[in-house]
Amino acid sequence: MKQSLKIIIGLALIAAGVLWLLNILGVLCFSFSTRGWWALFVIVPCLFGLVNDKDKVGPCIGIGVGVLLLLAARDVITWQMMWQIALALIIIGFGVKLLLLKSFCHHDGGVCEQATISRDGKDIRVIESSFGKQTLCFAGETFEGAEAKSSFGALTLDLRGATIVDGAFIDLNVGFSGVSIIVPEGLPLKITVSSGFGGVADKRRIKGDTAVSPTLIITGKVGFGGVEIRD
């Protein structure tokens, strides 16, 4: 966080210095005003997201919209023009994100983005599912961990037939969606999922002893959705 703050403050100082220099040289003529200061509540969080988040497209869109709000509040552009440009930026951003997706799997009209990253010597699956019903099967694979984000749809992770290493995990980020996790019978689980306007239901018939390895750790957060675990 400290490094992110340094980067953001550094960029802000550079931008302020460049604008001041352009004003002195007569390239840009403006006077200080506090009009539109509230747009910083959009721009600053998006700057943090640009530095910290893996997804850079969303924060870039947010920064662009924040700048447009600031310009409209200062009467540099009209509000009608601001909303038109903002919509165009959102469309462009969504198109860029589609082009940058590493892989797709389509099921029942939805889109599921998948990628594999290496972290602490483990191969971690990164899954983003939205709109529609997605089912991912890991049979025949060695499962070391996954980060799964699901929104406005349904996602099923089927671990039956997979080789689950000790300390494997599933980190969930669920919003307005439902996630089903199917695990092998008797697999020990540790479940620490926080929920708001949602819940986690453990419907396994056979629950393994967590003192026995391998153990699958399920963490994350659920908002306006639900997680079901079954065997």
MARFI-650310 format. One record per atom (N, C-alpha, C, CB): z, y negated, x negated; residue in one letter. Coordinates in steps of 0.05 Angstrom, whole numbers, padded with zeros to 5 digits, always signed. Atoms other than C-alpha are relative to their C-alpha. Glycine has a CB too. Example, Ala and Ser with C-alpha at 12.3 -4.5 7.8 and 13.67 -1.06 7.14 Angstrom:
% residues 2
+00000+00024-00018a+00156+00090-00246a+00000-00024-00018a+00025-00001+00020a-00001+00024+00016s+00143+00021-00273s+00014-00022+00015s-00029-00009-00009s
% end
This chain:
% residues 231
+00000+00024-00016m+00000+00000+00000m+00000-00025-00017m+00024+00000+00019m-00001+00023+00018k+00017-00048-00057k-00028-00006-00012k+00020+00004-00022k+00026+00003+00011q-00051-00036-00089q-00019-00012+00021q-00011+00026-00011q+00018+00010-00021s-00086-00048-00022s+00006-00029+00005s+00005+00016+00026s-00007+00028-00005l-00048-00113-00012l-00011-00018-00023l+00031-00003+00002l+00010+00015+00023k-00068-00136-00082k-00030-00005+00003k+00006+00014-00026k+00029+00002-00004i-00141-00122-00067i-00007-00020+00021i-00012+00028+00007i+00006+00018-00023i-00140-00158+00000i+00006-00029-00008i+00016+00008+00024i-00007+00027+00008i-00104-00219-00028i-00020-00011-00021i+00029-00001-00012i+00020+00008+00019g-00152-00220-00087g-00026-00008+00012g-00004+00022-00020g+00025+00006-00014l-00213-00218-00042l+00003-00026+00016l-00008+00023+00019l-00004+00024-00016a-00183-00272+00003a+00000-00025-00018a+00027+00001+00015a+00000+00023+00019l-00170-00318-00057l-00028-00006-00010l+00019+00006-00024l+00028+00004+00009i-00241-00307-00083i-00017-00014+00021i-00013+00027-00009i+00016+00011-00022a-00271-00322-00015a+00008-00029+00005a+00005+00016+00026a-00009+00028-00004a-00228-00385-00007a-00010-00018-00022a+00031-00001+00001a+00010+00016+00022g-00248-00409-00076g-00029-00005+00001g+00007+00014-00026g+00029+00003-00003v-00322-00397-00064v-00006-00020+00022v-00013+00027+00006v+00005+00019-00022l-00319-00434+00003l+00007-00029-00008l+00016+00008+00024l-00008+00027+00009w-00282-00492-00029w-00020-00012-00019w+00028+00001-00014w+00020+00009+00019l-00333-00496-00085l-00025-00008+00014l-00006+00022-00021l+00024+00007-00016l-00391-00495-00036l+00004-00026+00015l-00007+00022+00019l-00006+00025-00014n-00357-00551+00003n-00001-00024-00019n+00027+00002+00014n+00001+00021+00020i-00349-00593-00060i-00029-00007-00008i+00016+00008-00025i+00028+00004+00008l-00422-00583-00079l-00018-00009+00023l-00011+00026-00011l+00015+00009-00023g-00444-00602-00008g-00018+00022+00012g-00017-00023-00008g+00016-00022-00012v-00476-00534+00006v+00010+00006+00028v+00001+00026-00018v-00013-00003-00026l-00427-00523+00063l+00019-00023+00005l+00015+00027+00002l-00018+00023-00006c-00392-00581+00097c+00018+00009+00023c-00017-00025+00008c-00019-00007-00021f-00329-00565+00136f+00027-00013-00006f+00003+00031+00003f-00027+00010+00003s-00259-00590+00147s+00020+00021+00010s+00004-00027+00016s-00020-00020-00007f-00195-00550+00153f+00009-00003+00029f+00025-00003-00018f-00009+00000-00028s-00175-00531+00224s+00013+00027+00006s-00023-00005+00019s-00013-00025-00007t-00129-00479+00254t-00012+00013+00024t+00030-00005+00006t+00013-00013-00023r-00176-00464+00312r-00010+00027-00007r-00023-00018+00010r+00009-00028+00004g-00189-00390+00319g+00017+00016-00020g-00028-00001-00010g-00017-00014+00019w-00131-00370+00273w+00007+00028+00010w+00025-00016-00006w-00008-00026-00012w-00115-00313+00321w-00020+00022-00007w+00002-00002+00030w+00020-00020+00008a-00179-00278+00298a+00009+00016-00025a-00028-00013-00005a-00010-00014+00023l-00141-00260+00235l+00015+00026+00007l+00019-00018-00016l-00014-00024-00009f-00102-00209+00276f-00020+00023+00003f+00014-00005+00027f+00021-00021+00000v-00169-00171+00281v-00010+00005-00028v-00023-00009+00018v+00012-00003+00026i-00195-00185+00211i+00018+00013-00020i-00008-00027-00011i-00018-00010+00021v-00133-00170+00169v+00005+00030+00003v+00027-00015+00001v-00004-00029-00002p-00117-00100+00198p-00026+00015-00008p+00008+00007+00028p+00025-00014+00007c-00191-00082+00190c-00004+00000-00031c-00023-00013+00014c+00002+00000+00029l-00188-00104+00117l+00018+00022-00013l+00009-00028-00011l-00017-00021+00010f-00129-00057+00106f-00014+00027+00005f+00027+00000+00014f+00014-00025-00006g-00170-00002+00141g-00023+00005-00019g-00009-00001+00028g+00023-00003+00018l-00230-00016+00096l+00009+00010-00027l-00013-00027-00003l-00010-00009+00026v-00187-00005+00034v+00012+00028+00002v+00021-00019-00010v-00015-00025-00001n-00145+00054+00059n-00013+00023+00015n+00026-00006+00013n+00012-00022-00017d-00186+00093+00111d-00024+00013-00013d-00007-00011+00027d+00024-00014+00010k-00238+00145+00095k-00025-00011+00015k+00003+00030+00005k+00022+00011-00016d-00282+00117+00151d-00003-00030-00006d+00004+00006+00030d+00004+00028+00007k-00310+00051+00125k-00016-00015+00022k-00014-00002-00027k+00018+00013-00020v-00359+00038+00183v+00017-00014+00021v-00018+00021+00013v-00016+00012-00020g-00305+00025+00235g+00013-00026-00009g+00021+00019+00009g-00011+00025+00009p-00267-00027+00194p-00020-00022-00005p+00016+00005-00025p+00021+00020+00004c-00332-00061+00175c-00009-00013+00026c-00025+00013-00014c+00007+00011-00027i-00350-00068+00249i+00022-00019+00009i-00004+00023+00020i-00023+00017-00008g-00280-00095+00262g+00001-00027-00014g+00026+00014-00004g+00001+00025+00015i-00286-00147+00207i-00022-00018+00010i-00004+00006-00031i+00023+00015-00011g-00354-00168+00233g+00007-00013+00027g-00024+00017+00002g-00008+00010-00026v-00327-00176+00304v+00021-00022-00003v+00010+00022+00018v-00021+00020+00004g-00266-00214+00278g-00012-00027-00010g+00020+00010-00020g+00013+00024+00010v-00310-00263+00239v-00016-00014+00022v-00019+00008-00023v+00015+00012-00023l-00354-00273+00301l+00019-00014+00019l-00016+00022+00015l-00020+00013-00018l-00292-00288+00343l+00009-00027-00013l+00024+00018+00004l-00008+00024+00014l-00271-00339+00290l-00021-00022+00003l+00006+00005-00029l+00022+00019-00002l-00340-00372+00290l-00003-00011+00028l-00026+00013-00009l+00003+00009-00028a-00342-00374+00366a+00023-00019+00008a+00000+00024+00019a-00023+00017-00006a-00272-00404+00370a-00003-00028-00012a+00026+00013-00010a+00004+00026+00013r-00294-00459+00322r-00026-00013+00008r+00000+00005-00031r+00025+00011-00011d-00358-00472+00362d-00024+00000-00019d+00005-00028+00010d+00023-00003+00018v-00403-00451+00305v-00023+00015+00014v+00008+00015-00026v+00019-00014-00018i-00437-00402+00353i+00012+00000+00028i-00005+00029-00010i-00010-00001-00027t-00432-00395+00428t+00013+00027+00006t-00023-00006+00021t-00013-00026-00007w-00389-00342+00461w-00020+00021+00009w+00021-00005+00022w+00020-00018-00009q-00450-00312+00494q-00015+00013-00024q-00021-00014+00018q+00013-00010+00024m-00484-00306+00426m+00019+00019-00015m-00009-00023-00019m-00020-00016+00015m-00419-00277+00396m+00000+00028+00011m+00027-00012+00002m-00001-00027-00012w-00417-00219+00446w-00026+00015-00004w+00005-00002+00030w+00025-00013+00005q-00491-00205+00437q-00002+00011-00029q-00023-00019+00005q+00000-00009+00028i-00484-00202+00361i+00019+00022-00005i+00006-00024-00019i-00020-00021+00003a-00421-00160+00366a-00010+00026+00010a+00026-00008+00015a+00011-00025-00011l-00456-00109+00410l-00021+00011-00019l-00013-00005+00028l+00020-00009+00020a-00514-00107+00360a+00013+00013-00024a-00018-00023-00008a-00015-00011+00023l-00464-00095+00303l+00011+00027+00006l+00022-00019-00009l-00011-00026-00008i-00431-00038+00341i-00021+00021+00001i+00014-00002+00027i+00022-00019-00001i-00498-00005+00354i-00009+00008-00028i-00023-00012+00016i+00008-00006+00028i-00518-00012+00281i+00020+00017-00014i-00004-00027-00015i-00021-00016+00013g-00451+00014+00257g+00000+00029+00009g+00026-00012+00006g+00000-00027-00010f-00455+00075+00302f-00024+00015-00012f-00002+00000+00031f+00024-00013+00012g-00526+00089+00276g+00005+00007-00029g-00024-00018+00003g-00006-00006+00028v-00502+00083+00204v+00018+00024-00003v+00012-00025-00014v-00019-00022+00002k-00445+00130+00217k-00014+00027+00005k+00023-00003+00021k+00015-00025-00005l-00492+00182+00247l-00016+00009-00024l-00019-00004+00024l+00016-00007+00024l-00536+00178+00185l+00017+00010-00023l-00016-00025-00009l-00017-00007+00022l-00477+00187+00139l+00016+00026+00005l+00020-00021-00006l-00014-00025-00006l-00449+00249+00174l-00010+00022-00018l-00003+00008+00029l+00007-00021+00019k-00448+00307+00125k-00011+00025+00014k+00024+00008-00017k+00011-00023-00015s-00460+00361+00177s+00007-00003+00029s+00012+00027-00011s-00004+00001-00029f-00465+00370+00252f+00001+00028+00011f-00022-00017+00013f+00003-00024-00016c-00451+00425+00300c+00003-00008+00029c+00021+00022-00007c+00000+00009-00027h-00468+00414+00373h+00007+00023+00018h-00028-00010+00007h-00008-00020-00019h-00434+00452+00429h+00004-00015+00027h+00026+00015-00009h-00005+00011-00026d-00439+00435+00503d-00003-00031+00001d+00027+00008+00011d+00006+00029-00001g-00467+00365+00490g+00017-00017-00018g+00003-00009+00027g-00017+00016+00017g-00414+00342+00441g-00009+00000-00029g+00029+00010+00001g+00006+00002+00028v-00416+00325+00367v+00025+00007-00016v-00012-00028-00007v-00022-00008+00017c-00373+00356+00313c-00008-00004-00029c+00009+00029+00005c+00005+00006+00028e-00373+00329+00242e+00018+00017-00017e+00003-00030-00006e-00016-00017+00018q-00350+00376+00187q-00006-00007-00029q-00006+00029+00006q+00003+00003+00029a-00339+00368+00113a+00023+00016-00013a+00001-00030-00008a-00020-00013+00015t-00300+00404+00059t+00007-00016-00025t-00009+00029-00008t-00008+00016+00023i-00259+00366+00008i+00020+00017-00016i+00013-00027+00009i-00018-00014+00017s-00218+00390-00051s+00025-00017-00005s-00013+00008-00028s-00024+00015+00003r-00145+00369-00054r+00022+00019-00010r+00009-00013+00027r-00021-00016+00011d-00089+00397-00097d-00008+00029-00005d+00025-00001+00018d+00010-00027+00005g-00132+00456-00115g-00007+00016+00024g+00020+00015-00016g+00006-00013-00025k-00145+00473-00042k-00026-00011+00012k+00023-00001+00020k+00024+00009-00015d-00209+00470-00001d+00009-00007+00028d-00022+00022+00000d-00010+00010-00026i-00192+00428+00060i-00024-00007+00018i+00018-00024-00003i+00021+00006-00019r-00237+00426+00121r+00007-00026+00015r-00004+00023+00020r-00003+00025-00015v-00245+00357+00152v-00018+00001+00025v-00006-00025-00018v+00014-00005-00025i-00265+00362+00225i+00004-00024+00018i+00009+00026+00014i-00002+00022-00019e-00281+00305+00273e-00017+00008+00024e-00010-00027-00012e+00013-00009-00024s-00298+00325+00344s+00003-00021+00023s+00011+00027+00009s-00002+00019-00022s-00315+00280+00403s-00021+00007+00021s-00004-00029-00010s+00018-00003-00023f-00346+00286+00472f-00012+00028+00001f-00022-00021-00001f+00010-00027-00003g-00358+00356+00495g+00020+00021-00009g-00026+00003-00014g-00017-00022+00008k-00329+00424+00480k-00010+00012-00026k+00001+00022+00023k+00007-00010+00026q-00328+00448+00408q+00017+00025-00006q+00003-00022-00022q-00014-00024+00008t-00309+00517+00382t-00008+00006-00029t-00006+00024+00019t+00005-00007+00028l-00302+00531+00307l+00015+00025-00006l+00010-00024-00018l-00011-00026+00006c-00291+00602+00283c+00002+00003-00031c-00017+00023+00012c-00005-00003+00029f-00262+00617+00213f+00001+00029-00009f+00025-00015-00008f-00001-00028+00007a-00270+00692+00214a-00016+00006-00025a-00012+00017+00024a+00014-00006+00025g-00287+00720+00146g+00004-00020-00022g-00028+00005+00004g-00004+00021+00020e-00266+00656+00110e+00029+00000-00010e-00007-00027+00013e-00027+00005+00010t-00206+00639+00067t+00008-00028+00010t+00001+00002-00031t-00009+00025-00013f-00168+00585+00105f+00024-00011-00016f+00007+00004+00030f-00021+00013+00016e-00127+00537+00062e+00011-00025+00013e-00010-00007-00027e-00010+00024-00014g-00122+00476+00107g-00022-00014+00015g+00013-00019-00020g+00020+00015-00016a-00156+00431+00157a+00013-00026+00011a-00012+00017+00023a-00007+00024-00014e-00152+00360+00182e-00019-00003+00023e-00001-00025-00020e+00017-00001-00024a-00177+00359+00254a+00006-00024+00017a+00005+00026+00015a-00003+00023-00018k-00189+00296+00295k-00018+00006+00025k-00009-00026-00014k+00015-00005-00025s-00209+00305+00368s+00005-00022+00020s+00009+00028+00012s-00003+00022-00019s-00222+00251+00419s-00021+00004+00023s-00004-00027-00013s+00017-00001-00024f-00250+00252+00490f-00016+00026+00001f-00019-00024+00000f+00013-00026-00002g-00266+00326+00491g+00019+00023-00003g-00022+00003-00022g-00017-00023+00003a-00240+00395+00476a-00008+00014-00026a-00001+00019+00024a+00005-00013+00026l-00234+00429+00408l+00016+00026-00002l+00006-00019-00024l-00013-00026+00004t-00219+00503+00394t-00003+00008-00029t-00011+00021+00019t+00000-00010+00028l-00200+00527+00324l+00009+00029+00001l+00019-00017-00018l-00005-00029-00002d-00204+00603+00321d+00004+00011-00028d-00023+00015+00014d-00007-00010+00026l-00168+00631+00260l+00001+00031-00002l+00026-00012-00009l+00000-00029+00001r-00173+00704+00279r-00021+00011-00019r-00004+00012+00029r+00018-00011+00019g-00204+00744+00224g-00002-00015-00026g-00027+00003+00012g+00000+00016+00024a-00191+00690+00172a+00022+00009-00019a+00003-00030+00006a-00021-00005+00019t-00152+00701+00108t+00016-00026-00004t-00012+00010-00028t-00016+00024+00000i-00096+00650+00114i+00019+00000-00024i+00016-00004+00026i-00016+00001+00025v-00064+00631+00047v+00028-00012+00007v-00013-00016-00022v-00027+00010-00004d+00010+00615+00041d+00000-00030-00003d+00020+00013-00021d-00001+00029+00000g+00023+00542+00057g-00025-00013+00012g+00002-00009-00028g+00023+00012-00014a-00042+00532+00096a+00010-00018+00022a-00019+00023+00011a-00009+00019-00020f-00039+00475+00145f-00023-00009+00018f+00014-00024-00013f+00019+00014-00018i-00073+00442+00204i+00014-00026+00008i-00007+00017+00026i-00011+00027-00007d-00061+00367+00211d-00017-00011+00022d-00001-00019-00025d+00015+00007-00024l-00081+00343+00280l+00003-00030+00006l+00011+00015+00024l+00000+00027-00011n-00100+00275+00307n-00015+00001+00026n-00014-00021-00021n+00012-00005-00026v-00112+00283+00381v+00004-00023+00019v+00012+00026+00012v-00002+00022-00019g-00127+00228+00430g-00019+00004+00024g-00007-00027-00013g+00016-00005-00024f-00151+00237+00502f-00017+00025-00003f-00018-00025+00006f+00014-00025+00005s-00169+00308+00485s+00019+00023+00001s-00014-00001-00028s-00016-00024+00000g-00146+00380+00486g-00008+00017-00024g-00002+00015+00026g+00006-00017+00023v-00141+00426+00425v+00014+00027+00004v+00010-00014-00026v-00011-00027-00001s-00132+00501+00426s-00002+00012-00028s-00016+00018+00021s-00001-00014+00026i-00111+00538+00363i+00006+00029+00004i+00021-00014-00019i-00004-00029-00004i-00120+00614+00364i+00006+00011-00028i-00026+00013+00012i-00009-00011+00025v-00081+00649+00309v+00002+00030+00001v+00027-00013-00008v-00004-00029+00000p-00075+00722+00288p+00027+00007+00010p-00004+00011-00029p-00025-00009-00011e-00020+00761+00322e+00021+00003-00022e-00003+00026+00015e-00022-00003+00019g+00047+00756+00286g+00000-00020-00023g+00000+00027-00010g+00001+00019+00022l+00027+00699+00240l+00023-00020+00003l-00027-00016+00000l-00022+00019-00001p+00089+00657+00223p-00011-00029+00001p+00019+00003-00024p+00009+00028-00003l+00081+00584+00244l+00024-00019-00002l-00014-00004+00028l-00019+00022-00001k+00118+00519+00232k-00015-00023+00014k+00010-00008-00029k+00013+00020-00017i+00101+00467+00285i+00016-00025+00000i-00005+00011+00029i-00013+00027+00000t+00119+00394+00274t-00020-00021+00009t+00012-00007-00028t+00020+00019-00011v+00072+00355+00319v+00015-00020+00018v-00022+00016+00016v-00012+00021-00017s+00094+00289+00349s-00019-00007+00022s+00007-00026-00017s+00017+00005-00023s+00068+00272+00418s+00010-00024+00016s-00002+00025+00018s-00005+00022-00019g+00064+00212+00463g-00019+00002+00023g-00002-00028-00014g+00016-00005-00023f+00039+00222+00533f-00018+00025-00004f-00018-00025+00007f+00014-00025+00005g+00020+00292+00512g+00020+00021-00007g-00021-00003-00023g-00019-00021+00007g+00050+00357+00490g-00013+00023-00015g+00013+00010+00025g+00009-00023+00015v+00046+00421+00450v+00012+00025+00014v+00009-00001-00030v-00009-00024-00013a+00050+00489+00484a-00005+00024-00018a-00015+00004+00027a+00002-00024+00017d+00064+00551+00442d-00001+00025+00019d+00024+00002-00021d+00004-00022-00019k+00036+00609+00484k-00005+00026-00014k-00023-00007+00019k+00003-00025+00015r+00036+00663+00431r+00016+00023+00013r+00007-00003-00029r-00014-00023-00010r+00055+00732+00455r+00019+00012-00021r-00019+00022+00009r-00016-00011+00022i+00081+00753+00386i+00003-00023-00020i-00014+00024-00013i-00006+00022+00018k+00116+00701+00343k+00011+00011-00026k+00019-00020+00013k-00009-00011+00026g+00123+00718+00269g+00024-00014-00011g-00023-00001-00020g-00024+00011+00014d+00183+00706+00225d-00009-00020-00021d+00017+00023-00013d+00009+00021+00019t+00174+00640+00187t+00011+00004-00028t+00010-00027+00010t-00010-00007+00027a+00213+00670+00129a-00019+00018-00015a+00027+00013+00001a+00020-00018+00011v+00153+00715+00117v-00025-00016-00005v-00005+00024+00018v+00025+00013+00006s+00090+00691+00083s-00023+00018+00008s-00003-00006-00031s+00006+00028+00001p+00037+00670+00095p+00009-00015+00025p-00030-00004-00003p-00009+00017-00022t+00060+00613+00140t-00021-00022+00004t+00028-00012-00005t+00018+00021-00007l+00013+00565+00176l+00017-00024+00010l-00021+00009+00021l-00015+00024-00008i+00040+00494+00183i-00018-00018+00017i+00011-00015-00025i+00015+00017-00018i+00016+00453+00242i+00014-00026+00004i-00005+00014+00028i-00012+00027-00002t+00029+00378+00239t-00019-00019+00014t+00008-00010-00029t+00019+00020-00011g+00000+00314+00266g+00012-00014+00024g-00026+00012+00008g-00009+00016-00023k+00003+00272+00329k-00019+00004+00023k+00002-00030-00007k+00015-00004-00025v-00020+00278+00401v+00006-00024+00018v+00006+00027+00014v-00003+00022-00019g-00032+00219+00447g-00019+00004+00024g-00005-00027-00013g+00016-00004-00024f-00056+00227+00519f-00018+00026-00004f-00018-00025+00005f+00015-00025+00004g-00076+00299+00505g+00020+00023-00002g-00017-00001-00025g-00017-00024+00002g-00049+00369+00493g-00010+00019-00021g+00002+00013+00026g+00007-00021+00019v-00047+00424+00442v+00012+00027+00010v+00012-00007-00029v-00008-00027-00008e-00044+00498+00460e-00003+00019-00023e-00016+00009+00025e+00001-00020+00022i-00028+00552+00409i+00003+00028+00012i+00022-00005-00021i-00001-00027-00012r-00043+00624+00427r-00011+00020-00020r-00015+00001+00026r+00010-00021+00018d-00059+00691+00395d-00018+00019+00016d+00023+00016-00013d
% end
